[in-house]
Amino acid sequence: MELTLPLVVVCLVWQDTSAEPQAAGYCNPANAKEQGNSLTGFAFLFPKQPKGRKTVPGEVAQQQSDTLLPWRQHQSANGLRRQKRDWVIPPINVPENSRGPFPQQLVRIRSDKDKEIHIRYSITGVGADQPPMEVFSIDPVSGRMYVTRPMDREERASYHLRAHAVDMNGNKVENPIDLYIYVIDMNDNRPEFINQVYNGSVDEGSKPGTYVMTVTANDADDSTTANGMVRYRIVTQTPQSPSQNMFTINSETGDIVTVAAGLDREKVQQYIVIVQATDMEGNLNYGLSNTATAIITVTDVNDNPPEFTTSTYSGEVPENRVEVVVANLTVMDRDQPHSPNWNAIYRIISGDPSGHFTIRTDPVTNEGMVTVVKAVDYEMNRAFMLTVMVSNQAPLASGIQMSFQSTAGVTISVTDVNEAPYFPTNHKLIRLEEGVPTGTVLTTFSAVDPDRFMQQAVRYSKLSDPANWLNINATNGQITTAAVLDRESDYIKNNVYEATFLAADNGIPPASGTGTLQIYLIDINDNAPELLPKEAQICEKPNLNVINITAADADIDPNVGPFVFELPSVPSAVRKNWTITRLNGDYAQLSLRIMYLEAGVYDVPIIVTDSGNPPLYNTSVIKVKVCPCDENGDCTTIGAVAAAGLGTGAIIAILICIIILLTMVLLFVVWMKRREKERHTKQLLIDPEDDVRDNILKYDEEGGGEEDQDYDLSQLQQPETMDHVLNKTPGVRRVDERPIGAEPQYPVRPVIPHPGDIGDFINEGLRAADNDPTGSGSTAGSVSSLNSSSSGDQDYDYLNDWGPRFKKLADMYGGGEED
């Protein structure tokens, strides 16, 4: 549509502060005078359009001439001056995308004082002195304002400038006025879809009018004008089945809906729809267009029930087998594979009341696998006739009615296999008394062969018989004893003996089964009681302490306690010296009967009898150590040695050894230091031949007895020469040997210790003591002098200073009343 622009003179409408604003419009000075107003300010002169020229709407005509309106101030009739008014300037419209030439004049600004003084014009604001810079410019002398380049409404739709008028000195001549410049939109932008490809879906079988999806296109042009008003339409649909118009689109919103029935995924799974968006309200002649693709997927619904591919199936299974697939059932379903609408579920509806079979679905092939979950027995069922039904995992879609349930028959044959014999009672328990004689028949432990339709023989053998007590008849399974069964044997656990046997048939291949026989052995009184403890200790005086005794019996109740404890009548000294007091059925006390019993070790026989039927008894010996005791009833050390029954000479020898050891410890440190200093210059103090130790332990006192014999102490010097000891004549006792006779009441004499390296230390100490010129010497010297003296007249009083343990010894050998 073309329009012709006439010469436009903008009348700047004044605004009275006491009146409502008046709309801008075309006017002339005469109108202003008729209103009786006095005007001053700017005048806008728009270029005059030449005759016959047509312009595009919004385009400013080229300047031909300017007309300046002579608007001045004047006085009213009554001589009063009206208040000065401000100009209200109408907006300036500039079309976008102008082709120029540039700069292109928009308006001219003039002040009515321009004839009186020289005025300079300027503009400020965005597009002038603010970014974007210099879009607009003004001639400072003539007041002509220009646009310097094409405008783009999509970049900026409007500008707000201010016009200024100043004199040559920069003084303000007029108040600044606002200039509003609007960029007129032109249809220079196509609609743009948000996506080039849209994906949507719709269920198969949907009714017309079902919503599918929405497509959206945006136009950068002014949406309030036809330039930005977009309309949609469907250009093409592929495939065009079952109708070429399966969908429609709302021209304003872009909503795509179904418009025809017949969507069937099994026929068409996807539609490709080309959608066009056009501006200018869809006017294809003037509007700009763009297209996008809408992909519509037809989603599956369960509108096709599964159907068996055949009406009968067959399979075979060996008996006693489980988790075996015996038949595969195949179905056909036209719905989407591997979806709940396609996945098959199988059920056995008849023919398997005991639940031997189940049907599992193969997730890949959708086949039904008939599987044995409970073993079948050929002797019970030789065949099965199953009726099965199939359905989908998802229910059928609403409105879909099945005319029939898809069912099929499955015939399963059972094959016979050789089954192992089994023992009906397993574990089998029998009870009998222990000690039954060899060859006794205990029981018959026979097996059953489940193969009734096979003529087979069963043979028996032992599999486990830990004590080798049993035999089994290979034909009939009869169990007999091969040895005496002992309940107290290590093979018995909780009175039970356990053996396992094997039963094997002669089938092809052979089969065998095992059975366990448990024999509970009843106890008989076949074990005499044993006395406890075997050794004890008691004081030599009665009533100080006693010995608690009891008994142990391998049998069990009632063949154990209460026990009877008694002393034998022979020898008579037993009952003379000892007595037994009963405490209860299991315990008694052994104590001394006499007022004093010499210290020593005594074998006390005691008869213990149990309560079995008949009762068993046993004579056990307890070794009792009788010793002197302190006030607490404990054996004393010296007393314990004396209680061993040693003679006087042996006691003296032991005491001398103790003295030597004590002195040796005291002198050893001093000797080591002296030997370190003198190890290169030390001389032997005496000749070894004169060693006084040859006389150690040689006594002339009376009462020594046969044990007060000389000891060959040469072994302390040369311990390696022991041939005369090891190779002595049989039957001849050395003087340092213990007498050969039964001496049960006394312990063995301690063996003379080997001197070893410490012999050097003893020899050197003895030499130093014997050669002491002062006659006093050390402690070792005193011991050496004591032992090396050849006379029988010795002084033992110094032993009183060694403590209470040596005081009695000093009394015995120090010249007391017994000397």
Secondary structure, 3 states (H helix, E strand, C coil): CCECCCCCEEECEECCCCCCCCCCECCCHHHHHHCCCCCCCEEEECCCCCCCCCECCCCCCCCCCCCCCCCCCCCCCCCCCCCCCCEECCCEEEECCCCCCCCEEEEEEEECCCCCCCCEEEEEEECCCECCCCCEEECCCCCEEEECCCCCCCCCCEEEEEEEEECCCCCEEEEEEEEEEEEECCCCCCCEECCCEEEEEEECCCCCCCEEEECCEECCCCCCCHHHCCEEEEEEEECCCCCCCCEEECCCCCEEEECCCCCCCCCCCEEEEEEEEECHHHCCCCCCEEEEEEEEEEECCCCCCCEECCCEEEEEEECCCCCEEEEEECEECCCCCCCCCCCEEEEEEECCCCCCEEEEECCCCCCEEEEECCCCCCCCCCEEEEEEEEEECCCCCCCCCCCCCCEEEEEEEEECCCCCCECCCCCEEEEEECCCCCCCEEEECCCECCCCCCCCCEEEEEEECCCCCEEECCCCCEEEECCCCCCCCCCCECCEEEEEEEEEECCCCCCEEEEEEEEEEECCCCCCCEEECCEEEEECCCCCCCEEEEEECCCCCCCCCCCEEECCCCCHHHHHHEEEEECCCCCEEEEECCCCCCCEEEEEEEEEECCCCCCCEEEEEEEEEEECECCCCCECHHHHHHCCCCCHHHHHHHHHHHHHHHHHHHHHHHHHHHHHHHCCCCCCCCCHHHCHHHHCCCCCCCCCCCCCCCCCCHHHHCCCCCHHHHCCCCCCCCCCCCCCCCCCCCCCCCCCCCCCCHHHHHHHHHHHHHCCCCCCCCHHHHHHHHHHCCCCCCCCHHHHHHCHHHHHHHHHHCCCCCC
